[in-house]
Amino acid sequence: MRIALCNEVIAPMPFPLQCEYAAKLGYDGLEIAPYTLSDEPHRLGAAQLAAARAAAQDAGVAVTGLHWLLLKPAGLSISTRDEATRRKTVDVMLALIDQCAELGGRYLVHGSPQQRRVDTGDTRAGATARAQESFAAIAERAEKAGVVYCIEPLAADQTPLINTLAEAVALVKAVGSKSVRTMLDCSAAGRMEKEPLPALVDKWLPKGMIAHVQVNDRNRRGPGQGEQRFAPLLRALVRHKYAGDIAVEPFDYVPDGPGAAARAIGYIKGILEALRER
């Protein structure tokens, strides 16, 4: 398992310094939020992508994948009734798939809560159906690019669509592509799921549904900075021989972004080292 840092945690640093700092802390890679690279990330050119990949390679870290895909440009939505907006959104998703592959990433995490809301006067069922169509529209491109596109369940206070792993799995099955899967965000799962994190791994990982894991506490701070305990989760991942990546993604940075990143890697590596010694 590689341990990655979601790069918006240290976004005030220039990207090459982000890579260097992550490497210094002991991270294996960075999981990139495209909006941190450009206000129009879907239009990044080959030279810009090559420079980002080179910066990571020079620092000795990988670009593991992309997340928070649709924050920029403004106005995107996978679920709106406005067809022109949905077409534009799918075009951005397709471009980001290609960019992820070009950067050497293995997965994309589709969270983007504000970009999958229910339009005024619409129904949740209608919005979900259109979201499914959007995911189906990118499946072939993801397969050709050799990446996995992960539908991320998020808490109901962030978005009304796709709040549990079961709901995400239903979409994955409806799309029917080996390149579209779901993932486990510990903060969201801690607030929305009835089962504890290890039980979710036991239930969905053997079925091939969980392709990625993001670690954060239900209080939205880093792992180890709240009530959730992550040793049982990591033990379950090891037991099932999980070979994907684990990304650290706090939202509330305590004491600050660099400090939260440093604390999290020590916490996670300490647990993994203890598990290996058993």
N, C-alpha and C positions, 0 to 999 in steps of 0.2 A: 504494500500500500504506500503510495506517495502522499505526502502531506503538503497541501498547497495553501497559500494565503490569498484571500480575495483582495485584489489590489486596491479597491477603493478605500480600504482601511488606512492605507498610507498614500493616498492619491495626491496630497500636496507635494510630495517628492516628484521630481522628473522621473519618467519611466526607467531610465537606466539606473538611477539611484534606488528605485523600488526593487529592482532585480538584485542589486548589490546588498541591500538591507535584508531582503528575504533570505538570500544565501547565507549571509552572516549569522542570522538567527538559526539557521539549520533547516529551513523549508526546502522542499524538493522542487517547488514550482510556484508560479503565480496563476491564479484564475482571474481572468481579466473581465472587467465590466467595460464594454466597448465605449461607453460615453466618457470614460476617463481619458481616452486617446483622442477624441474628436467630437465636435458638436454634430457632425454628420459621419458617424463611424462606418456606415455602410458604403461610403465613398472613399475610404482609405485606399490609396494606390499601392502598387506592388513595391515601390521604393520604401514607403512608410511601414508596410508590413515586414519587409526584409530587415529594416532597421530595428524594429521591435523584437523580432526573432533573434537578431544578432546580439542585441543588448542582453537578452535572457541567456543566450549561449555563452557570451563572454563572462557573465556572472556565475555561470555554472548551475542555472536553474532552468526548468522547462516552462513553457506556456502549456498548462495542463488543459485548459478549456476556457470557455466564455460563459458569462452569466449576466443577469440584469440587462437583457438584450434590447429592450424597446424604449428605454427612457428618452433617448434621442435618436432621430429627430422627433420633434413634438407632434402630437396628434395621432399617434398610431393606435390601432386596436385590432385584436383578432376576433372580437365578438360583436362589433358594431353592425347595425343594419345598413350602414353606408358602404356600398360595395366598392366604391373608389378608394375609400380609406383602407378597407380590408385588402384590396389588391396591392396598395402601396406597402402595407404592413408585411404581406407575404414576400414582396420583393426585397424588403429589408432583411427578413429572416433568411432568405436564400443567399443574399450577399454575405451575411454573417457566417453562414455555414461554410461557404468557400473560404472566408478569411480565417476561420478557426482551423481548417485543414492547412492553410498556407502557413499559419503560425506554429503548426505542429501540435495543436490541441486535439484531444480525443473526444470531447463532449461539449455540448452547449446546454445550459440550464435555463429553461424558460420559466422565469418567475414573472416579472413585470406586472405587478398587481393592478396598477392603474390602467393598463392597456388591455385588460380583459374584464371590464366592468359591464354591467347591464344598462343599456340605454334607457332613458326615461320612457315609460310606456311599453317597454319590451318585457319579455318573460325570461326567467332564468333558463328554462328549457330551450328557448330559441337562441339565446346567447351561447349556451353550451354547444348547441348543434353547429353554430357558425364557427366557434372555436375549434371544434373537431375538424371542420372543413379546412381551416387554416393549417392545422397540424398535418392533415393528410396531404396538403399541397406541397409541403416541404420534405416529405418522407423520402421520395426518390432521390432528391438532391443529397440528403444526408447519407443515404446508402452509398451513392456514387463517390462522395467525398471521404467515406470511411470514418465518419464520426457518428456519435449517438446523440440524438436530440432528446433531452429529458424534460418532461412536463412536471413542473414543480407544484405540489400542493402547498397552499399558503393559508394562513389563518383568516377566519371570516371577518376580522376587523380590518383586514387589508384589502380583501376582494371578495365578492360574492360567488365567484366561480372557482371550482376545483379546490376544495378545502381539505380533502382527505386523500390518503393513498388509494383507497378503494375507488374514489371518483376518478383519480388520475389513471388507475389501472383500467377502468372501463373505457376511457378514451384511448389508451394504448391499444387495447384489444380491438376497438372499433376501427382504428387506423390500420392495424394489421401489418405493421412494418417492423422488421428486426432492428431498424435504426431509430425507432421512436420508443422510448421507455420512460419510466418515471424515476424519482429519486427521493431521498430522505433528507429533509431539512429539520434538524432536531428542535429548533425553536418552534416552528409551526406545528410539528408533530406533538410536541409537549403540550401545546394548547388545544389541539383539535382532535387528537386520536384518543380512543378509549383504552388502547393497549399501550404498554410501555415500549420504549425504543427497541430493546432486544427482541421482544415478541414480534414487532413489526418486521425486523430483519429475518427472524425465523419463518415468518409467514410469506414474505414477498421475495426475498433474495433467491431462494432455491427455485422459484418460478421464473427467474430471469427478469423480474420487473424493476428491481432497484439497480440502477447503473451508476449511481453517484451518491455521495453523502456530504452534507454540509453540517459542521458542528458549531453550535451556538446554544446558549441557554434560553429557556422559555422567557426569561426576563430581557432577552435580546442583547445581553452582554456575551462575552466570549465564553467558551467552555471552561468550567471550573469557577466561574464567577457568579454562580447562582445555585439553586436547589438541585438541579439535575446532576446526576452522576453518570459519567461517561465510560467508566470501566466496564460495566455490563454490556454497553453497546459495542465497544471495541472487542470485547471477548466474543460476542456473537459474530462479529465480522470475521475475526480470526478463525473461529470454529467453522464457518462456512467457506473459508478460503477466499474471501473477498479480495479481488485483485484490482479493484478500481482505485480512485483517488478519494482522499478526504480533504475537504476544503474548510478552512477556518473563516467564518463569516459573522463576526459580531456586527451589530448595528449601533449599539451604545458603547462608545470607546472609553474604557476606564483603565488607566488614568487618562490616556489619549490613544490615538491610533497606533503609533509605534510601540507604546507600552503594552497595549492590549495584544498586539501581534506577538510580542516577546513572551508575555505570560502564557498565551495559548499554546505555543509550540512546546514550551517546557512541560506544560501540563499533559498534553497529548503524548509526547514522546516518553514521559515518565511512566505513563500507564502502559504503553506498548512494550517498553523495556521490561517492566515487571511481568507482563504476560509471557514474554519470551523466556524469562528465567524459570518459569514454572514447568 
